[in-house]
Structure formats: C-alpha cells, structure tokens
Amino acid sequence: MSDEKFKFDLPIDSPVEPIRLQAEDKLKFRCHKGVSCWNACCSKANVTLTPYDIIRLKQHLGTTTTEVLKNHTVPFELDAGSMPGIKLRTDNDGACLFMTDEGCSVYENRPTACRYYPSGLLSMRAIDKNIDERSFLLIKEDHCKGHDEDQIQTVQEYRENQGVVDYDDYNREWYVIVLKKRSTGPTIGKPSEMSLQLFFMASYDMDRFRRFVTSDSFRKTYNLGDGFYQVVESDDLALMQFGFKLMRQVLYGELSIPEVEGAWEKRSQEREEILKMRKEIEVMEHDKNKEEELAATILGET
C-alpha cells in the first residue's frame, strides 16, 4: 500500500537529488560566518512555515500572528485539494527579508526548515495507519561550503544542536493532519470552504483563532470548562494543540471535544430562521424596488 509523504522541507529550491538518512546516520557539516557561502542559502529562500514557526516568530517580533501573516508571509497550496499553506515572504530577488549581513535577524526563533538545512524532515504515513514514520533528507549543493568543514555528528545530534527537536514534536500532529488529507486525494473527502478557513486559522493565525474559540457561539457549542478558557486566553501552545484536535474533529469526524447536547440542532434551526428572514427581506426589497420603478414610470408619463 502506498505512502503519503510530507514534507520535503528545505529552505531553497534545488535540482540536486537529496540523500535519504536515518537519525543515527553521520552528517559532515558546519555553518558559520567564516564560510565563503555565508547567507547564500537565505538569498534564494523558499521556506514553508509550520504552526509552531508562526508562534515563535510572533513572540520574537512582539506582535500578533495576524500581523506576522500580513507582513512576513505569502500563501500557497499544500496539496491539490487546496489545503492552505504559507511561506516566508522574500524580496523581488527571492532573498529572505530577515537576512542581514550579520546573518538571520530572527535566528533564535528561526523556522523549522532553516534549522534543518542542509537536511530536511521526511514524514511518511501509510494510508492504512494513523501514525507517521520519520526519516531525513540531506542535500549537498556545490555552493554550500559547510560540507567541507570538519565537524561530524549524527543527524539526531545535528537536530538537537539546531534546536529543531521541539519544533518537530510540537508540529507532529499537524503533519499527520496534512498527511491524512493528502491520502484522500484531490476530490475524495475534499474539505468545504469553511473547513479550509478553519484549517488556516487554527494552523497559522492563533490570535484570530483565540477570538473564535472564546466567542459566545463557540462556548454554547462545545462543553469545555472555565479552566480551559483561562488557559487558552494566554497560552499559544495550548491553543495550537487544541486547534489540532478541533481540526481532526471537523475535518475527519474524530470526536474528542465534547459538544453541548442539542447545540448543533439549535444552531441549525437558528440558521434556517435567519435564512428565512433574509429571504423575506430580499422579497420585500424586491417588491419595494418594483413599486418605486412603477411609480416613477407612471409619474414620468403624467
């Protein structure tokens, strides 16, 4: 049975075929300001961002996730089914906007893909399984002189030194959500527009998602205690992890969030009443316009 794969996450596009590695495999590489290719990998950046990346950038920049998305990212489609993704915004030449002569201006909170380079994460999920298997990728490009350095370490040691282990752990459930969506193909089980909007908000725009989760309508729909709302009011990580659960419930029917009994039926009835009222208003407006047109015609003839 075939596997679904996510993600070939390297910060640059490259024609070089990657090498597949395991965590215990050796990696000969070191990047530092003294190498002749310093900043080269940032000058043609193609960095896909994860939910945890956005939270770290928000914290570093001291702003909101909404502003991070607006000022520092561009949208793209993760798959053929229009699953929304985001990449770092670049200048007209393709250079990362966070790049400076001294290096990365957000280095302490740089994205997952940047931490991995020149390696990358390959997460695979067999179609008949609910968990993913991980391996890693290595790409050796002629311009990158970090491969000529003497430092040798395992892929796992490199991940730990780059601080990417926590990033992967925080994002792991999100990877599985995307992999599961890919396994459905572009048309089978295609999410609705509302579901895609929820995926974008819960994945990337944590501050807007917080307003949604703490709204009166949400509280009336899901049976969550006061303690839950006290936590998600200020804890971005807790909110992100709850968003993963909500996406699985909405997209795949994996019921893990208790719903208020009868809430959906009540909301459906309210929607029907609202739609009926809108229809009546539209009819009234239509009749009113017709009457005004008729009056104008008659008065214009006299």
C-alpha positions as CSV (number, residue, x, y, z in Angstrom):
1,M,0.0,0.0,0.0
2,S,1.4,3.4,-1.0
3,D,2.5,6.0,1.5
4,E,1.7,9.7,1.7
5,K,4.7,11.9,2.3
6,F,5.3,15.3,4.0
7,K,7.5,17.2,3.6
8,F,10.5,17.9,1.6
9,D,11.3,20.9,3.7
10,L,14.4,22.6,2.6
11,P,14.8,26.4,2.5
12,I,15.8,26.6,-1.1
13,D,14.7,25.1,-4.4
14,S,17.4,22.8,-5.7
15,P,17.9,20.5,-8.7
16,V,20.2,18.3,-6.6
17,E,18.7,14.9,-5.7
18,P,18.5,14.5,-1.9
19,I,20.0,11.6,0.1
20,R,17.7,9.8,2.5
21,L,19.1,9.4,6.0
22,Q,18.1,8.0,9.4
23,A,18.6,9.7,12.7
24,E,21.7,7.7,13.5
25,D,23.5,8.4,10.2
26,K,26.5,10.7,10.2
27,L,26.4,14.2,8.9
28,K,29.5,16.2,8.0
29,F,28.6,19.8,8.1
30,R,29.1,23.1,9.9
31,C,27.8,26.6,9.0
32,H,29.4,29.7,10.5
33,K,30.1,33.3,9.5
34,G,33.6,32.4,8.3
35,V,32.4,30.1,5.4
36,S,32.6,31.7,1.9
37,C,29.0,30.9,1.2
38,W,27.6,32.8,4.2
39,N,24.0,33.8,3.7
40,A,23.8,32.1,0.3
41,C,21.0,29.7,1.3
42,C,19.0,32.8,2.5
43,S,19.4,34.7,-0.7
44,K,17.0,32.3,-2.6
45,A,14.6,31.4,0.2
46,N,11.7,29.1,-0.2
47,V,10.7,28.4,3.4
48,T,7.4,26.6,4.2
49,L,6.2,27.6,7.7
50,T,4.5,25.4,10.3
51,P,2.1,26.4,13.1
52,Y,4.9,26.5,15.7
53,D,7.1,28.6,13.4
54,I,4.4,31.3,13.4
55,I,4.1,31.3,17.2
56,R,7.9,31.7,17.6
57,L,8.0,34.5,15.0
58,K,5.2,36.2,16.8
59,Q,7.0,36.1,20.1
60,H,10.2,37.3,18.6
61,L,8.7,40.2,16.8
62,G,6.4,41.2,19.7
63,T,3.3,41.3,17.5
64,T,0.2,39.2,16.6
65,T,0.0,36.2,14.4
66,T,-2.3,38.2,12.1
67,E,0.5,40.8,11.6
68,V,3.1,38.1,11.1
69,L,1.0,36.6,8.3
70,K,0.3,40.0,6.8
71,N,3.8,41.3,6.8
72,H,6.1,38.3,6.5
73,T,4.3,35.5,4.6
74,V,2.7,34.6,1.3
75,P,0.0,31.9,0.8
76,F,0.3,28.8,-1.4
77,E,-1.5,25.4,-1.6
78,L,-0.1,22.5,0.3
79,D,-1.8,20.0,-1.9
80,A,-4.1,19.5,-4.9
81,G,-7.1,19.8,-2.6
82,S,-6.4,23.5,-1.9
83,M,-5.1,22.9,1.7
84,P,-3.7,26.3,2.5
85,G,-0.1,26.8,3.4
86,I,2.2,29.7,3.9
87,K,5.8,30.6,3.1
88,L,8.2,33.3,4.2
89,R,7.9,36.4,2.1
90,T,11.0,37.4,0.2
91,D,12.2,40.4,-1.7
92,N,11.9,40.7,-5.5
93,D,15.2,38.7,-5.9
94,G,14.0,35.9,-3.7
95,A,16.0,36.8,-0.6
96,C,14.6,36.3,2.9
97,L,13.5,39.6,4.5
98,F,15.1,38.5,7.8
99,M,18.5,38.2,6.3
100,T,21.2,40.7,7.3
101,D,24.9,41.0,6.6
102,E,25.4,39.5,10.1
103,G,23.1,36.6,9.4
104,C,19.5,35.9,10.4
105,S,17.8,38.6,12.4
106,V,15.4,36.1,13.9
107,Y,18.0,33.4,14.4
108,E,16.9,32.4,17.9
109,N,13.4,31.8,16.6
110,R,14.1,30.9,13.0
111,P,11.7,28.5,11.3
112,T,11.9,24.7,11.2
113,A,13.2,24.4,7.6
114,C,16.0,26.9,8.3
115,R,17.1,24.9,11.4
116,Y,17.2,21.7,9.4
117,Y,19.3,22.9,6.3
118,P,21.1,21.2,4.6
119,S,18.9,18.4,5.9
120,G,15.1,18.2,6.0
121,L,12.3,16.2,7.6
122,L,10.5,13.5,5.6
123,S,7.4,12.4,7.4
124,M,5.5,9.5,5.9
125,R,2.2,8.0,6.8
126,A,0.9,4.6,5.4
127,I,-2.6,5.1,4.1
128,D,-3.9,2.3,6.5
129,K,-2.2,3.8,9.6
130,N,-2.8,6.7,11.9
131,I,0.8,7.4,12.8
132,D,3.7,8.8,10.8
133,E,7.2,7.5,10.3
134,R,10.1,9.9,10.1
135,S,13.3,9.9,8.2
136,F,15.5,12.7,7.0
137,L,17.0,14.2,3.8
138,L,20.4,15.6,3.0
139,I,21.1,17.9,0.0
140,K,24.7,18.7,-1.0
141,E,24.9,21.7,-3.3
142,D,28.1,23.0,-4.9
143,H,27.7,26.5,-3.5
144,C,27.5,25.3,0.1
145,K,30.9,25.1,1.7
146,G,29.6,23.9,5.1
147,H,30.0,20.3,3.9
148,D,33.8,20.9,3.7
149,E,34.0,21.7,7.4
150,D,35.5,19.0,9.8
151,Q,32.6,18.7,12.2
152,I,30.9,15.3,12.1
153,Q,27.8,14.4,14.0
154,T,24.7,12.2,13.7
155,V,21.5,13.6,12.2
156,Q,19.9,13.3,15.6
157,E,22.8,15.3,17.2
158,Y,22.5,17.9,14.5
159,R,18.8,18.2,15.2
160,E,19.4,18.6,18.9
161,N,22.2,21.2,18.3
162,Q,19.9,23.2,15.9
163,G,17.0,23.1,18.4
164,V,14.6,21.5,16.0
165,V,13.5,18.6,18.0
166,D,10.9,20.6,20.0
167,Y,9.7,22.2,16.7
168,D,9.1,18.7,15.2
169,D,7.3,17.5,18.4
170,Y,5.0,20.5,18.6
171,N,4.2,20.2,14.9
172,R,3.9,16.4,14.7
173,E,0.1,16.2,15.0
174,W,-0.3,18.9,12.3
175,Y,1.9,16.9,9.9
176,V,-0.4,13.9,10.5
177,I,-3.5,16.1,9.7
178,V,-1.9,17.2,6.4
179,L,-0.8,13.6,5.6
180,K,-4.3,12.3,6.2
181,K,-5.8,14.9,4.0
182,R,-3.3,14.0,1.2
183,S,-4.3,10.4,1.5
184,T,-7.9,11.2,0.5
185,G,-6.7,12.6,-2.9
186,P,-7.8,15.9,-4.5
187,T,-11.5,15.1,-4.7
188,I,-12.5,12.3,-2.3
189,G,-13.3,13.9,1.0
190,K,-12.5,17.4,-0.2
191,P,-13.0,19.8,2.7
192,S,-15.6,22.6,2.5
193,E,-14.5,26.2,2.1
194,M,-15.4,26.7,5.8
195,S,-13.3,23.8,6.8
196,L,-10.3,25.2,4.9
197,Q,-10.8,28.5,6.6
198,L,-10.8,26.8,9.9
199,F,-7.6,24.9,8.9
200,F,-5.8,28.2,8.0
201,M,-7.0,30.0,11.2
202,A,-6.2,27.1,13.6
203,S,-2.8,26.4,11.9
204,Y,-1.4,29.9,11.5
205,D,-3.5,32.8,12.8
206,M,-3.6,31.9,16.5
207,D,-4.8,35.3,17.7
208,R,-7.8,35.2,15.4
209,F,-8.4,31.5,16.4
210,R,-8.4,32.6,20.0
211,R,-11.2,35.1,19.4
212,F,-13.1,32.4,17.6
213,V,-12.7,29.8,20.4
214,T,-13.6,32.3,23.2
215,S,-16.7,33.6,21.4
216,D,-20.1,33.1,22.9
217,S,-21.3,30.9,20.0
218,F,-18.3,28.6,20.4
219,R,-18.9,28.3,24.2
220,K,-22.5,27.4,23.5
221,T,-21.5,24.6,21.1
222,Y,-18.7,22.8,22.9
223,N,-18.8,21.6,26.5
224,L,-15.5,23.0,27.8
225,G,-14.9,24.2,31.4
226,D,-13.8,27.6,32.6
227,G,-10.3,26.3,33.3
228,F,-9.9,25.5,29.6
229,Y,-10.7,29.1,28.6
230,Q,-8.4,30.6,31.3
231,V,-5.5,28.6,29.8
232,V,-6.1,29.4,26.1
233,E,-6.6,33.1,26.8
234,S,-2.9,33.4,27.2
235,D,-1.2,30.1,26.2
236,D,-0.5,30.0,22.4
237,L,0.9,26.4,22.6
238,A,-2.2,25.1,24.4
239,L,-4.4,26.9,21.9
240,M,-2.4,25.5,19.0
241,Q,-2.7,21.9,20.3
242,F,-6.5,22.4,20.9
243,G,-6.7,23.6,17.3
244,F,-5.2,20.3,16.1
245,K,-7.9,18.4,18.0
246,L,-10.6,20.7,16.6
247,M,-9.4,20.2,13.0
248,R,-9.4,16.5,13.4
249,Q,-12.9,16.6,14.7
250,V,-14.2,19.0,11.9
251,L,-12.2,17.5,9.0
252,Y,-12.3,13.8,9.9
253,G,-15.0,13.3,12.4
254,E,-12.6,12.2,15.2
255,L,-14.8,13.2,18.1
256,S,-12.6,14.2,21.1
257,I,-14.1,17.5,22.0
258,P,-17.4,17.2,24.0
259,E,-20.3,19.1,22.4
260,V,-23.2,20.7,24.3
261,E,-26.2,18.4,23.9
262,G,-28.6,19.7,21.2
263,A,-26.3,22.6,20.4
264,W,-25.9,21.7,16.7
265,E,-29.6,21.1,16.2
266,K,-30.4,24.5,17.9
267,R,-27.8,26.3,15.7
268,S,-29.2,24.6,12.5
269,Q,-32.7,25.8,13.5
270,E,-31.4,29.3,14.1
271,R,-29.6,29.3,10.7
272,E,-32.8,28.2,9.0
273,E,-34.8,31.0,10.7
274,I,-32.1,33.6,9.7
275,L,-32.1,32.4,6.1
276,K,-35.9,32.5,6.0
277,M,-35.8,36.1,7.4
278,R,-33.2,37.1,4.9
279,K,-35.3,35.7,2.1
280,E,-38.3,37.6,3.3
281,I,-36.3,40.8,3.4
282,E,-35.0,40.2,-0.1
283,V,-38.5,39.6,-1.4
284,M,-39.8,42.8,0.4
285,E,-36.9,44.8,-1.0
286,H,-37.6,43.4,-4.5
287,D,-41.3,44.3,-4.2
288,K,-40.4,47.8,-2.9
289,N,-38.0,48.4,-5.8
290,K,-40.6,47.3,-8.3
291,E,-43.2,49.6,-6.8
292,E,-40.8,52.5,-6.9
293,E,-40.0,51.7,-10.6
294,L,-43.7,51.6,-11.4
295,A,-44.4,54.9,-9.6
296,A,-41.5,56.6,-11.4
297,T,-42.8,55.3,-14.7
298,I,-46.4,56.5,-14.1
299,L,-45.3,59.9,-12.7
300,G,-43.0,60.4,-15.6
301,E,-45.8,59.9,-18.0
302,T,-48.1,62.5,-16.4
